[in-house]
Amino acid sequence: MKRRSVRPAEAAELLGVCRDTVYVLLRSGQLRSIKAGRARLIPLAAIDELLSATDEVLR
């Protein structure tokens, strides 16, 4: 089964930023996440949305 979400450390690796930056993006609302028990999960679709929004700004 294909993974649909990642933890913040994995998201940081995918985005090429540090884990702290991922938490800043989460707090600012630029990156969506869900809470599952004590775990914070970031849907891969949310990472795609963030990157698409960044592409739009850079154009």
C-alpha positions in Angstrom: 0.0 0.0 0.0 1.3 3.4 -1.0 2.0 5.9 1.9 -0.3 9.0 1.9 1.3 10.9 4.7 4.6 11.5 6.4 5.9 12.7 9.7 7.5 16.2 10.0 11.1 14.9 9.8 10.3 13.1 6.6 8.4 16.1 5.2 11.5 18.2 5.9 13.6 15.8 4.0 11.2 15.9 1.0 11.1 19.7 1.1 14.9 20.1 1.6 14.5 22.2 4.8 15.1 21.5 8.5 12.4 20.0 10.7 12.0 23.3 12.6 11.0 25.0 9.3 8.3 22.4 8.8 6.9 23.3 12.2 7.0 27.0 11.2 5.1 26.2 8.0 2.5 24.2 10.1 2.0 27.0 12.6 1.6 29.6 9.9 -1.0 27.5 8.1 1.0 27.2 4.9 1.3 23.4 5.4 -1.7 21.3 6.4 -1.4 18.4 8.8 -3.6 16.1 10.8 -3.2 14.8 14.4 -3.4 11.0 14.9 -3.1 10.4 18.6 0.2 12.0 19.5 1.6 11.8 16.0 1.5 14.8 13.6 1.0 13.6 10.0 1.4 15.6 6.9 -0.5 14.4 3.8 1.7 14.1 0.7 -1.0 16.1 -1.1 -0.4 19.0 1.4 3.3 19.0 0.4 2.4 19.1 -3.3 0.0 22.0 -2.6 2.7 23.9 -0.8 5.2 23.4 -3.7 2.5 24.4 -6.2 1.7 27.6 -4.3 5.4 28.4 -4.2 5.8 27.8 -7.9 2.9 30.3 -8.5 4.6 32.9 -6.4 7.9 32.5 -8.3 6.3 32.9 -11.7 
